[in-house]
């Protein structure tokens, strides 16, 4: 199939049409076509009136819960149903005319063209008004309708032949423009289905109550990997690429790509290692070596996401968790020990301060009395006062909504203030040794 052949095909068809348009049969079909359209228009108008009288405007409103469409099998969108009546009535009227003309190809040629356009219009209106899913709507508009149009007008075969004529040979593999287009179309459909299956499958795995979080994540990732490998192989087989012939070429290509995708492969393997060695899990509070910290929200194939308490998402390559150190604050036990420092003046009752502070902070509901009791110790005799350190245990991270340290500092200040204990400020004593000079 070449462009010259296609041009000759269209020229032949055009010559036949022009010759036929000058015959009496053309005017007979034109009259029959106009009559069929008039009957279809009157029928559609009558059906629309009956529908509006049967379903008032309030009942056919899109806001009515009864008319809300499902994602994949939409319920009838009643307010837009009348738009379908004209092409549907036209199809029936054209079919009746063709039957009356005894299905003679030459006698009903014009009617069949009009019937094809009516079919295309009907499909387009259904897709536009009654298909809610964006991907399905896009594929039907830009792939499904053009293919149907080519088939209806009997030029699908020549078009495929033309696309197959543009081809290159790579070893034993022949790659044509038609194969590339099929690859993109079927690839988009298969990977869209894969995303839905992946979400559904991972949801089922994560709902298993007899597995811990880490095991669920491992199985979820393995399910995702196997699913997309199967989809890729099905795609290659579906578009006509011989997997046996592809093996040698794919091996050589894989070596070259391997060097370029080295970092991606490293992150992917690191993600599996993290899940298998149970060093961290979803919900753990992680602090990296460079100070970045947050709650682990996602552990993807390439990277992990930490959510900070101010709402930011930090994306960290999985390899970082293998090649550098990090702190998992909530790995085995959510209880953590924290310290607070404060100072008092030298003229204070130093021996009484630890008991005053400990009695006060023990009243806080988030201060734990185990595994160790809170402790208050002298750490230093500083220049301006005596420094104390308070040690306490609490559950969770002392940050964000669980900020206990601020409450305890306020309790310390109130306790010192109520007992007339001063918090010192920096001061210096200057002595003049020779006042006469």
C-alpha positions in Angstrom: 0.0 0.0 0.0 1.5 3.3 -1.1 0.4 6.9 -1.2 0.0 6.6 -5.0 -2.4 3.7 -4.5 -4.4 5.7 -2.0 -4.6 8.7 -4.3 -5.8 6.5 -7.1 -8.4 5.0 -4.8 -9.8 8.4 -3.8 -9.7 9.7 -7.4 -11.7 6.7 -8.6 -14.2 7.2 -5.9 -14.5 10.9 -6.6 -15.1 10.3 -10.3 -17.8 7.7 -9.5 -19.5 10.2 -7.2 -19.5 13.0 -9.7 -20.8 10.8 -12.4 -23.5 9.4 -10.1 -24.5 12.9 -8.9 -25.7 13.7 -12.5 -28.0 10.7 -12.7 -31.8 10.7 -11.8 -31.1 8.2 -9.0 -29.2 10.9 -7.2 -32.2 13.2 -7.0 -34.4 10.3 -6.0 -32.1 9.5 -3.0 -31.8 13.1 -2.2 -35.6 13.4 -1.9 -35.8 10.2 0.1 -33.0 11.5 2.4 -34.8 14.8 3.0 -38.1 12.9 3.7 -36.3 10.6 6.2 -34.7 13.6 8.0 -38.1 15.3 8.3 -39.7 12.2 9.7 -36.7 11.8 12.1 -36.9 15.4 13.2 -40.7 15.2 13.9 -40.2 11.9 15.8 -37.3 13.4 17.9 -39.4 16.5 18.7 -42.3 14.4 19.8 -40.2 12.1 22.0 -38.5 15.2 23.6 -41.9 16.7 24.5 -43.1 13.4 26.1 -39.9 13.1 28.0 -40.1 16.7 29.4 -43.8 16.1 30.4 -42.9 12.8 32.0 -39.9 14.2 33.9 -40.2 17.8 35.1 -37.2 20.1 35.1 -36.7 19.7 38.9 -36.5 15.9 38.5 -34.2 16.0 35.5 -31.8 18.5 37.2 -28.2 17.2 37.3 -28.1 18.1 41.0 -30.9 15.5 41.6 -29.2 12.5 43.3 -31.3 10.2 41.1 -29.5 11.5 38.0 -25.9 11.4 39.3 -23.7 9.3 37.0 -21.5 6.4 38.0 -17.8 6.5 37.0 -17.9 3.7 34.5 -21.5 2.7 33.8 -23.3 6.1 33.9 -27.0 6.3 34.7 -29.1 8.0 32.0 -28.4 11.8 32.0 -32.0 12.6 31.5 -31.7 16.4 30.8 -29.4 15.5 27.8 -31.3 12.5 26.5 -33.3 14.6 23.9 -30.0 15.4 22.1 -29.8 11.6 21.2 -33.3 11.4 19.7 -32.5 13.1 16.4 -29.5 10.9 15.4 -31.3 7.8 16.7 -34.5 8.6 14.8 -32.4 9.4 11.7 -30.7 5.9 11.9 -34.1 4.2 12.0 -35.5 6.3 9.2 -32.4 5.7 7.0 -32.6 2.0 7.7 -36.2 2.0 6.6 -35.4 3.9 3.4 -32.6 1.5 2.6 -34.9 -1.5 3.1 -37.5 0.0 0.8 -34.8 0.5 -1.8 -34.1 -3.3 -1.6 -30.6 -2.6 -0.1 -29.3 -1.9 -3.6 -25.8 -0.5 -3.1 -26.1 1.9 -6.0 -29.7 2.9 -5.2 -29.0 3.7 -1.5 -25.4 5.0 -1.7 -26.3 8.5 -0.5 -28.6 7.2 2.3 -25.8 5.0 3.6 -23.4 8.0 3.8 -26.0 9.9 5.8 -26.6 6.8 8.0 -22.9 6.7 8.7 -22.8 10.3 9.8 -25.8 9.8 12.0 -24.1 6.9 13.7 -21.0 9.0 14.3 -23.1 11.8 15.7 -24.9 9.4 18.0 -21.7 8.0 19.4 -20.2 11.4 19.9 -23.2 12.7 21.8 -23.2 9.6 24.0 -19.5 10.0 24.8 -19.8 13.8 25.4 -22.9 13.8 27.6 -23.0 10.3 29.2 -19.4 9.1 29.8 -18.1 10.6 33.0 -14.6 9.1 33.2 -12.1 11.5 31.6 -9.8 8.9 30.2 -12.6 6.8 28.7 -14.1 9.9 27.2 -10.8 11.0 25.7 -10.0 7.6 24.2 -13.5 7.3 22.7 -13.4 10.8 21.2 -9.9 10.7 19.7 -9.5 7.0 18.9 -12.9 5.2 19.0 -14.9 7.7 16.9 -12.2 8.1 14.1 -11.9 4.3 13.8 -15.7 3.9 13.6 -15.8 6.6 11.0 -13.2 4.9 8.9 -15.0 1.6 9.2 -18.4 3.0 8.3 -17.0 4.7 5.2 -15.1 1.5 4.2 -11.7 3.1 4.3 -10.3 1.5 7.5 -8.5 -1.2 5.5 -6.7 1.2 3.1 -5.8 3.4 6.0 -4.2 0.5 7.9 -2.4 -0.6 4.8 -1.0 2.9 4.4 0.2 3.0 8.0 1.8 -0.4 7.7 3.7 0.7 4.5 5.8 3.1 6.7 8.0 0.6 8.5 11.6 0.0 9.5 13.4 -3.3 10.1 15.6 -3.6 13.3 17.1 -7.0 13.1 14.3 -9.5 12.9 11.8 -7.0 14.2 9.7 -5.0 11.8 8.3 -1.8 13.3 5.6 0.0 11.3 3.8 3.3 12.0 0.6 1.3 12.5 2.4 -0.9 15.2 3.6 2.3 17.0 0.1 3.8 17.0 -1.3 0.5 18.3 1.4 0.4 20.9 0.4 3.9 22.2 -3.3 3.2 22.1 -3.3 -0.2 23.7 -0.5 0.8 26.1 -2.6 3.7 27.4 -5.6 1.5 27.8 -3.7 -1.3 29.5 -1.8 1.0 31.9 -5.0 2.8 32.8 -6.6 -0.6 33.6 -3.3 -1.5 35.4 -3.7 1.6 37.6 -7.2 0.7 38.6 -6.2 -2.9 39.3 -3.2 -1.7 41.2 -5.3 0.5 43.5 -7.9 -2.2 44.0 -5.3 -4.9 44.7 -3.2 -2.8 47.0 -6.4 -1.8 48.8 -7.3 -5.4 49.4 -3.7 -6.2 50.6 -3.7 -3.3 53.1 -7.1 -4.3 54.5 -5.7 -7.7 55.6 -5.9 -7.6 59.4 -3.6 -10.6 60.0 -0.6 -8.9 58.5 1.5 -6.1 60.0 2.0 -2.8 58.2 5.5 -3.6 56.8 4.4 -7.0 55.4 1.4 -5.3 53.8 3.7 -2.8 52.1 6.0 -5.5 50.8 3.2 -7.5 49.3 1.7 -4.3 47.9 4.9 -3.3 46.1 5.5 -6.9 44.8 1.9 -6.9 43.5 2.5 -3.6 41.7 5.8 -4.8 40.1 4.4 -8.1 38.9 1.2 -6.4 37.6 3.1 -3.9 35.4 5.5 -6.5 34.1 2.6 -8.7 33.0 0.9 -5.6 31.4 4.1 -4.8 29.5 4.5 -8.3 28.2 0.8 -8.5 27.2 1.2 -5.1 25.4 4.2 -6.3 23.4 2.4 -9.5 22.4 -0.8 -7.7 21.7 0.7 -5.3 19.2 2.4 -8.1 17.3 6.0 -7.9 18.6 7.7 -11.3 18.8 9.0 -11.7 22.3 11.5 -14.3 21.2 13.0 -12.0 18.6 12.9 -9.2 21.1 15.0 -11.1 23.7 18.4 -10.6 22.0 17.7 -7.0 21.1 16.2 -6.3 24.6 19.3 -7.8 26.3 21.7 -5.5 24.4 19.4 -2.5 24.9 19.0 -3.4 28.6 22.7 -3.1 29.2 22.8 0.3 27.7 19.8 1.5 29.5 21.0 0.0 32.8 23.9 2.5 33.0 21.5 5.3 32.5 18.9 4.0 34.9 21.4 3.0 37.5 20.2 5.5 40.1 16.5 4.6 39.5 17.3 0.9 40.0 19.2 1.6 43.2 16.3 3.6 44.6 13.9 0.8 43.7 16.0 -1.9 45.3 16.5 0.3 48.3 12.8 0.6 48.7 12.4 -3.2 48.8 15.3 -3.5 51.3 13.6 -0.9 53.6 10.4 -2.8 53.6 12.0 -6.2 54.1 14.4 -5.2 56.9 11.7 -3.4 58.8 13.8 -0.4 59.6 10.9 1.9 59.2 7.2 1.8 58.4 4.3 4.1 57.4 3.5 6.4 60.3 7.1 6.5 61.8 8.7 9.8 62.6 12.0 9.9 60.7 14.8 12.4 61.1 17.5 12.4 58.4 21.2 13.0 58.8 20.9 16.5 57.4 18.1 17.5 59.8 15.1 17.0 57.6 12.4 15.2 59.6 8.7 14.3 59.3 6.2 11.5 59.5 6.6 8.8 56.8 3.5 8.9 54.7 4.4 7.1 51.5 7.0 4.6 50.5 7.0 4.5 46.7 9.1 2.5 44.2 11.6 5.4 43.7 11.2 7.7 46.8 9.6 8.1 50.2 7.6 11.1 51.4 8.0 12.7 54.8 5.2 15.1 56.0 6.3 17.8 58.3 4.1 19.4 61.0 3.8 22.6 59.0 2.2 20.6 56.1 5.2 20.3 53.7 6.1 17.1 51.9 9.7 16.2 51.8 10.5 13.7 49.0 13.7 11.6 49.7 15.2 9.0 47.3 15.1 5.6 48.9 18.8 5.2 48.4 19.4 7.9 51.1 18.0 5.6 53.8 20.5 2.9 52.9 23.7 4.9 52.3 23.3 7.4 55.2 22.1 7.3 58.7 18.7 8.4 60.0 16.8 8.4 63.3 13.5 6.5 63.6 11.9 8.1 66.7 8.9 5.8 66.8 10.4 2.5 65.5 9.5 0.1 68.4 8.3 2.3 71.2 6.5 5.7 70.8 7.7 6.8 74.2 10.6 9.3 74.1 12.7 11.1 76.7 13.2 14.8 76.4 15.1 17.5 78.4 14.4 21.1 79.3 16.9 23.6 80.7 16.3 26.5 83.0 18.3 28.7 85.4 17.6 30.3 88.8 19.4 33.0 90.7 22.1 32.2 93.2 20.2 33.6 96.2 17.3 31.1 95.6 16.6 28.1 97.8 18.5 25.7 95.5 17.7 22.4 97.4 13.9 23.0 97.3 13.8 23.7 93.5 13.9 20.0 92.2 10.9 18.9 94.3 8.9 22.0 93.4 9.4 21.5 89.7 8.8 17.7 89.7 5.6 18.0 91.7 4.3 20.6 89.2 5.2 18.9 85.9 3.9 15.5 87.1 0.4 17.0 86.9 0.6 17.3 83.1 -1.4 14.5 81.5 1.2 13.7 78.8 4.1 13.3 81.2 4.8 9.6 81.8 5.9 8.1 85.1 7.5 5.2 83.4 9.9 3.7 82.2 11.5 6.4 84.4 10.1 9.1 86.7 10.8 12.7 85.8 14.1 14.0 87.1 15.4 17.5 87.9 19.2 17.9 88.3 21.8 20.7 88.7 24.0 20.8 85.6 26.2 23.8 86.1 27.1 26.8 88.3 27.0 29.4 85.5 28.1 33.0 85.5 24.6 34.4 86.1 22.9 31.6 88.0 22.5 27.9 88.7 21.5 25.8 85.7 19.0 22.9 86.0 18.0 20.2 83.6 14.5 18.6 83.6 14.2 15.1 82.1 10.8 13.6 81.4 9.2 10.9 79.2 6.2 11.3 76.9 4.4 9.4 74.2 5.1 10.5 70.7 7.1 13.4 69.3 7.4 16.7 71.2 6.4 18.7 68.2 3.4 19.9 66.1 0.0 19.1 67.8 1.8 17.0 70.5 3.9 20.0 71.8 4.4 19.2 75.5 7.7 21.1 76.0 6.0 24.5 75.7 3.4 23.5 78.3 6.2 22.4 80.7 8.2 25.6 80.3 5.1 27.6 81.2 4.5 25.3 84.2 8.2 25.9 85.3 7.8 29.7 85.0 4.6 29.7 87.0 6.1 27.5 89.7 9.2 29.7 90.1 7.0 32.9 90.0 4.7 31.6 92.7 7.6 30.7 95.0 9.4 34.1 94.4 12.3 32.4 92.7 14.0 34.6 90.1 15.2 33.6 86.7 18.6 35.3 86.3 19.7 37.5 83.4 23.3 38.1 82.3 25.0 40.6 84.6 28.6 41.9 85.1 30.2 43.6 88.1 32.6 46.4 87.4 35.1 47.5 90.1 37.0 50.8 90.0 40.3 50.1 91.6 41.7 53.6 91.7 38.8 56.1 92.0 41.1 59.1 92.4 42.4 58.7 88.9 
